[in-house]
Structures are given as structure tokens and as C-alpha cells.
Amino acid sequence: MSSIYQINKGIGKPIEFRGLYGQYIAYLAVGLVLLLISFALLYIAGIPLPVILPLILGLGSGLFFTVTSLSKRFGVHGLSKFMAKSSLPQYVKFKSRRVFTVLRTSGKAGR
């Protein structure tokens, strides 16, 4: 008996939703939830609706354009690599050669 198996060709590909990749989907979702909560808090505080709506819509469009530009600029893993690169030191300074001489005497340098 022959069986027909479908091959999943999406294995290893990052999650994509309308041009947003990976963690940027989560960033947008968290930002939208925070905007919803801030809208509710401002409305409960008694601030007039004509003041709240342009503020929330402006912040929401800024959030959307910022997240999409980050996604286009850095790609799937580029933002985490960029943040990691900024925390690397410019150079490493040693005050003695002992670090390197210990490697030579222990026999681990050639392996």
C-alpha cells in the first residue's frame, strides 16, 4: 500500500506575518496591548475622547512604523546581533603575559 506524505517545506523558516519577522511580531503585539491599556486608563481618568484618540492613533502609527522599519533594517536575528555587538569591548587589555604562557605550558595551545 502506498501512502502519500506531504513534505513540510516551511521547516527552519522564521515566522512571518505581513512582512514582520520573529520577535517583531511580539514587539508589535505588546505595544498594541499597552496602547489599549493606556487608552482605557486615560478614558477612565476622564480625559476627553477628542484628546485621547489622536494621541493613541499617533502613538500606534509610530509604533507600527518603528517596528516595521526595525524588521526591514535588521531582519530576523539582526536586532539581537546589533544589541550584542554594542556590548562588546573595543579591545581587551592584559597587564601580563601569564595568560598566554600558561596556555603554552599546559599543552592546550596546539589542539
ZAGUDREN-64665 format. One record per residue: residue number from 1; residue in one letter; x, y, z of N, C-alpha, C in turn. Coordinates in steps of 0.02 Angstrom, whole numbers, m for minus. Example, Ala and Ser with C-alpha at 12.3 -4.5 7.8 and 13.67 -1.06 7.14 Angstrom:
+-----+----+--------+--------+--------+--------+--------+--------+--------+--------+--------+
|   i | aa |    npx |    npy |    npz |   capx |   capy |   capz |    cpx |    cpy |    cpz |
+-----+----+--------+--------+--------+--------+--------+--------+--------+--------+--------+
|   1 |  A |    660 |   m284 |    390 |    615 |   m225 |    390 |    660 |   m165 |    390 |
|   2 |  S |    642 |   m112 |    354 |    684 |    m53 |    357 |    645 |      2 |    394 |
+-----+----+--------+--------+--------+--------+--------+--------+--------+--------+--------+
***
This chain:
+-----+----+--------+--------+--------+--------+--------+--------+--------+--------+--------+
|   i | aa |    npx |    npy |    npz |   capx |   capy |   capz |    cpx |    cpy |    cpz |
+-----+----+--------+--------+--------+--------+--------+--------+--------+--------+--------+
|   1 |  M |     42 |    m59 |      0 |      0 |      0 |      0 |     44 |     62 |      0 |
|   2 |  S |     28 |    107 |    m43 |     68 |    168 |    m46 |     31 |    224 |     m9 |
|   3 |  S |     69 |    260 |     28 |     42 |    317 |     65 |     71 |    381 |     36 |
|   4 |  I |     32 |    432 |     38 |     54 |    497 |     13 |     68 |    541 |     73 |
|   5 |  Y |    131 |    561 |     79 |    151 |    604 |    134 |    166 |    674 |    107 |
|   6 |  Q |    142 |    723 |    141 |    157 |    791 |    121 |    221 |    813 |    157 |
|   7 |  I |    264 |    846 |    121 |    326 |    870 |    150 |    315 |    942 |    173 |
|   8 |  N |    333 |    954 |    236 |    327 |   1022 |    263 |    388 |   1061 |    241 |
|   9 |  K |    378 |   1106 |    194 |    434 |   1144 |    167 |    448 |   1208 |    206 |
|  10 |  G |    411 |   1219 |    259 |    421 |   1279 |    299 |    465 |   1268 |    360 |
|  11 |  I |    495 |   1209 |    365 |    537 |   1195 |    424 |    600 |   1237 |    420 |
|  12 |  G |    617 |   1269 |    475 |    677 |   1309 |    478 |    666 |   1381 |    458 |
|  13 |  K |    609 |   1398 |    429 |    596 |   1467 |    410 |    569 |   1505 |    470 |
|  14 |  P |    584 |   1569 |    475 |    557 |   1608 |    531 |    483 |   1623 |    521 |
|  15 |  I |    450 |   1637 |    576 |    380 |   1655 |    573 |    374 |   1724 |    539 |
|  16 |  E |    328 |   1729 |    492 |    319 |   1793 |    457 |    245 |   1811 |    457 |
|  17 |  F |    230 |   1874 |    470 |    162 |   1899 |    466 |    164 |   1968 |    435 |
|  18 |  R |    142 |   1973 |    374 |    138 |   2036 |    338 |    204 |   2075 |    338 |
|  19 |  G |    258 |   2040 |    328 |    324 |   2072 |    324 |    361 |   2078 |    389 |
|  20 |  L |    329 |   2060 |    444 |    362 |   2062 |    509 |    389 |   1992 |    524 |
|  21 |  Y |    450 |   1989 |    547 |    482 |   1925 |    560 |    493 |   1916 |    635 |
|  22 |  G |    484 |   1855 |    659 |    505 |   1833 |    725 |    483 |   1876 |    782 |
|  23 |  Q |    531 |   1905 |    818 |    517 |   1940 |    880 |    480 |   2006 |    867 |
|  24 |  Y |    482 |   2032 |    806 |    448 |   2095 |    792 |    373 |   2088 |    796 |
|  25 |  I |    347 |   2029 |    783 |    275 |   2017 |    792 |    257 |   2024 |    865 |
|  26 |  A |    299 |   1997 |    909 |    287 |   2003 |    981 |    294 |   2075 |   1004 |
|  27 |  Y |    343 |   2112 |    978 |    351 |   2182 |    996 |    289 |   2222 |    978 |
|  28 |  L |    263 |   2210 |    918 |    203 |   2246 |    896 |    143 |   2227 |    939 |
|  29 |  A |    136 |   2163 |    955 |     79 |   2141 |    996 |     82 |   2171 |   1066 |
|  30 |  V |    141 |   2171 |   1096 |    148 |   2201 |   1164 |    134 |   2276 |   1161 |
|  31 |  G |    158 |   2309 |   1110 |    145 |   2381 |   1103 |     72 |   2396 |   1094 |
|  32 |  L |     37 |   2356 |   1055 |    m35 |   2367 |   1046 |    m74 |   2355 |   1109 |
|  33 |  V |    m54 |   2304 |   1148 |    m88 |   2291 |   1212 |    m76 |   2350 |   1260 |
|  34 |  L |    m15 |   2376 |   1262 |     m1 |   2433 |   1305 |    m40 |   2495 |   1283 |
|  35 |  L |    m49 |   2504 |   1217 |    m90 |   2560 |   1194 |   m163 |   2552 |   1213 |
|  36 |  L |   m187 |   2491 |   1211 |   m256 |   2478 |   1231 |   m266 |   2492 |   1305 |
|  37 |  I |   m219 |   2471 |   1346 |   m223 |   2483 |   1418 |   m218 |   2558 |   1433 |
|  38 |  S |   m173 |   2592 |   1398 |   m166 |   2664 |   1410 |   m229 |   2702 |   1387 |
|  39 |  F |   m260 |   2679 |   1333 |   m323 |   2710 |   1312 |   m377 |   2702 |   1366 |
|  40 |  A |   m381 |   2641 |   1393 |   m432 |   2629 |   1445 |   m418 |   2671 |   1508 |
|  41 |  L |   m355 |   2676 |   1527 |   m339 |   2715 |   1587 |   m352 |   2790 |   1576 |
|  42 |  L |   m336 |   2815 |   1516 |   m349 |   2886 |   1502 |   m424 |   2899 |   1499 |
|  43 |  Y |   m462 |   2853 |   1472 |   m535 |   2861 |   1468 |   m566 |   2859 |   1537 |
|  44 |  I |   m543 |   2815 |   1579 |   m569 |   2810 |   1648 |   m549 |   2872 |   1688 |
|  45 |  A |   m491 |   2900 |   1673 |   m468 |   2960 |   1709 |   m510 |   3021 |   1692 |
|  46 |  G |   m550 |   3017 |   1639 |   m595 |   3072 |   1623 |   m568 |   3120 |   1571 |
|  47 |  I |   m515 |   3103 |   1537 |   m489 |   3145 |   1484 |   m536 |   3140 |   1424 |
|  48 |  P |   m552 |   3196 |   1393 |   m600 |   3194 |   1337 |   m576 |   3150 |   1279 |
|  49 |  L |   m623 |   3119 |   1246 |   m609 |   3073 |   1192 |   m574 |   3107 |   1132 |
|  50 |  P |   m592 |   3170 |   1114 |   m556 |   3202 |   1059 |   m481 |   3214 |   1074 |
|  51 |  V |   m462 |   3211 |   1137 |   m391 |   3217 |   1155 |   m358 |   3149 |   1153 |
|  52 |  I |   m393 |   3098 |   1177 |   m364 |   3031 |   1183 |   m354 |   2999 |   1114 |
|  53 |  L |   m403 |   3003 |   1070 |   m400 |   2968 |   1006 |   m340 |   2989 |    963 |
|  54 |  P |   m329 |   3054 |    952 |   m269 |   3071 |    912 |   m203 |   3049 |    945 |
|  55 |  L |   m201 |   3052 |   1011 |   m141 |   3031 |   1046 |   m127 |   2957 |   1036 |
|  56 |  I |   m178 |   2916 |   1047 |   m170 |   2843 |   1040 |   m158 |   2824 |    967 |
|  57 |  L |   m193 |   2856 |    920 |   m182 |   2840 |    849 |   m112 |   2861 |    827 |
|  58 |  G |    m89 |   2917 |    851 |    m21 |   2939 |    834 |     32 |   2892 |    863 |
|  59 |  L |     23 |   2872 |    926 |     70 |   2826 |    956 |     67 |   2757 |    922 |
|  60 |  G |      7 |   2736 |    903 |      0 |   2672 |    869 |     33 |   2671 |    801 |
|  61 |  S |     24 |   2725 |    763 |     56 |   2728 |    697 |    132 |   2733 |    704 |
|  62 |  G |    155 |   2770 |    755 |    227 |   2773 |    768 |    255 |   2705 |    786 |
|  63 |  L |    218 |   2668 |    828 |    239 |   2600 |    846 |    242 |   2555 |    785 |
|  64 |  F |    192 |   2558 |    743 |    190 |   2516 |    684 |    247 |   2532 |    636 |
|  65 |  F |    259 |   2596 |    622 |    312 |   2614 |    576 |    381 |   2599 |    606 |
|  66 |  T |    389 |   2607 |    671 |    453 |   2591 |    702 |    468 |   2517 |    699 |
|  67 |  V |    418 |   2476 |    715 |    429 |   2403 |    714 |    441 |   2378 |    644 |
|  68 |  T |    404 |   2403 |    595 |    416 |   2381 |    526 |    483 |   2404 |    500 |
|  69 |  S |    505 |   2464 |    519 |    571 |   2486 |    496 |    627 |   2446 |    529 |
|  70 |  L |    618 |   2427 |    593 |    667 |   2384 |    626 |    669 |   2316 |    593 |
|  71 |  S |    611 |   2290 |    575 |    608 |   2224 |    543 |    642 |   2226 |    475 |
|  72 |  K |    632 |   2279 |    437 |    663 |   2284 |    371 |    738 |   2296 |    377 |
|  73 |  R |    759 |   2335 |    426 |    829 |   2353 |    433 |    871 |   2294 |    458 |
|  74 |  F |    847 |   2261 |    511 |    888 |   2210 |    544 |    871 |   2139 |    525 |
|  75 |  G |    811 |   2126 |    500 |    793 |   2058 |    482 |    775 |   2016 |    543 |
|  76 |  V |    782 |   1950 |    535 |    758 |   1903 |    586 |    799 |   1907 |    650 |
|  77 |  H |    864 |   1899 |    645 |    907 |   1898 |    705 |    952 |   1958 |    710 |
|  78 |  G |    946 |   2006 |    665 |    992 |   2062 |    662 |    989 |   2108 |    722 |
|  79 |  L |    930 |   2119 |    750 |    924 |   2164 |    807 |    960 |   2137 |    868 |
|  80 |  S |    953 |   2072 |    880 |    988 |   2043 |    938 |   1063 |   2043 |    926 |
|  81 |  K |   1086 |   2034 |    865 |   1157 |   2038 |    849 |   1182 |   2109 |    858 |
|  82 |  F |   1142 |   2158 |    838 |   1161 |   2228 |    844 |   1167 |   2247 |    918 |
|  83 |  M |   1120 |   2225 |    959 |   1122 |   2239 |   1031 |   1181 |   2204 |   1063 |
|  84 |  A |   1197 |   2144 |   1042 |   1254 |   2107 |   1070 |   1320 |   2140 |   1050 |
|  85 |  K |   1324 |   2165 |    989 |   1385 |   2197 |    965 |   1399 |   2261 |   1003 |
|  86 |  S |   1347 |   2296 |   1022 |   1358 |   2359 |   1058 |   1384 |   2347 |   1129 |
|  87 |  S |   1376 |   2287 |   1156 |   1401 |   2274 |   1223 |   1471 |   2243 |   1223 |
|  88 |  L |   1500 |   2231 |   1164 |   1568 |   2205 |   1161 |   1619 |   2260 |   1175 |
|  89 |  P |   1674 |   2244 |   1208 |   1725 |   2295 |   1219 |   1764 |   2311 |   1155 |
|  90 |  Q |   1794 |   2370 |   1151 |   1833 |   2389 |   1093 |   1897 |   2348 |   1088 |
|  91 |  Y |   1929 |   2336 |   1145 |   1990 |   2296 |   1147 |   1995 |   2264 |   1215 |
|  92 |  V |   2037 |   2213 |   1220 |   2049 |   2178 |   1282 |   2121 |   2193 |   1303 |
|  93 |  K |   2131 |   2215 |   1364 |   2196 |   2236 |   1387 |   2221 |   2189 |   1442 |
|  94 |  F |   2280 |   2161 |   1432 |   2311 |   2118 |   1482 |   2372 |   2154 |   1510 |
|  95 |  K |   2382 |   2148 |   1575 |   2440 |   2179 |   1607 |   2499 |   2132 |   1612 |
|  96 |  S |   2489 |   2068 |   1598 |   2545 |   2021 |   1599 |   2536 |   1970 |   1544 |
|  97 |  R |   2590 |   1935 |   1528 |   2588 |   1883 |   1476 |   2571 |   1815 |   1505 |
|  98 |  R |   2558 |   1812 |   1568 |   2546 |   1749 |   1601 |   2487 |   1711 |   1571 |
|  99 |  V |   2437 |   1746 |   1548 |   2378 |   1715 |   1517 |   2400 |   1672 |   1458 |
| 100 |  F |   2447 |   1696 |   1418 |   2469 |   1660 |   1359 |   2523 |   1608 |   1374 |
| 101 |  T |   2566 |   1622 |   1423 |   2618 |   1574 |   1440 |   2590 |   1512 |   1473 |
| 102 |  V |   2536 |   1519 |   1510 |   2504 |   1461 |   1541 |   2475 |   1416 |   1486 |
| 103 |  L |   2451 |   1445 |   1433 |   2425 |   1404 |   1378 |   2480 |   1362 |   1346 |
| 104 |  R |   2539 |   1391 |   1337 |   2594 |   1355 |   1306 |   2619 |   1298 |   1350 |
| 105 |  T |   2623 |   1309 |   1416 |   2650 |   1258 |   1460 |   2601 |   1202 |   1473 |
| 106 |  S |   2536 |   1216 |   1468 |   2488 |   1163 |   1482 |   2477 |   1118 |   1422 |
| 107 |  G |   2500 |   1139 |   1363 |   2495 |   1096 |   1304 |   2428 |   1102 |   1268 |
| 108 |  K |   2386 |   1150 |   1285 |   2321 |   1157 |   1253 |   2323 |   1205 |   1194 |
| 109 |  A |   2379 |   1236 |   1182 |   2381 |   1286 |   1129 |   2378 |   1256 |   1060 |
| 110 |  G |   2405 |   1198 |   1050 |   2407 |   1168 |    983 |   2345 |   1128 |    965 |
| 111 |  R |   2301 |   1118 |   1010 |   2243 |   1075 |    996 |   2183 |   1111 |    971 |
+-----+----+--------+--------+--------+--------+--------+--------+--------+--------+--------+
***
